[in-house]
Amino acid sequence: MRHWTPLQAFTSGPWLTRSERHEVRLLQVTRTKRCERAKAAVDPLQTYINDAYMKVMTKPNDFPPPFSFKVRRLDARDVVEYRDLRLEGLKFHPEAFASSWDHEVDKPTSWWAERLKISTVFGGWVNSSPLVGVAGFRVQDGAKLQHKGVLWGMYVRPQARGSGLAAILVNQVIEHARTLAEDISLTVVASNVAARRLYGAAGFEEYGLERRALKVGTQYYDEVLMALQLKHYTESAPTG
């Protein structure tokens, strides 16, 4: 059953001629555009960021098919490329990371090398490209949390999006985690529909929403909570 708003009911009624209905629809379009311009006037910087983000996300990849991929764990030889890629993500997509460009940009090379040594970070290359994608994995701290792992730091450069590299990186993390954890969790900004679709295709399920999870400047971002169960288990009966 279709539900009509009062305005829809009015414009669809027999009391309006075809030309009058057309005029009403034009007025509706004009009103919508005015509302959009008003929003832009309130926060022009955010409007610029949103427009730029959509242009980047919809930009076709720069690598002609067929694609040749290389994915491996990063180590000391990759410090410079990893630093550049990580800082790029933090700078142009601050809403996608809990950390910030300001926090990491001045870190010494030794800090980045240590990070790759103690963390599991996979890197990806397409054809003969430089490093264009990364994804990290860690097991949670705490004696009662070590059955859970976290997928973190996922970022693929715009020119490699649409090539399939992102899916390969996610699957690489999953395979690596199978011997280390029973579940993998991640968070993704709610507005990033492409990323949510990517994780969903890999088997992750959405189980919650944290509102105002991140604050970038004056802008708040909601985050979707997702998890993948690697090992099936039965719940223990309550005791006591």
PyMOL commands that set and color helices and strands:
alter all, ss='L'
color gray80, all
select helices_A, chain A and resi 6-12+18-42+44-57+76-92+94-96+101-104+109-118+158-160+165-177+193-201
alter helices_A, ss='H'
color red, helices_A
select strands_A, chain A and resi 69-73+120-126+133-139+148-156+183-189+205-216+219-229
alter strands_A, ss='S'
color yellow, strands_A
deselect
rebuild
show_as cartoon
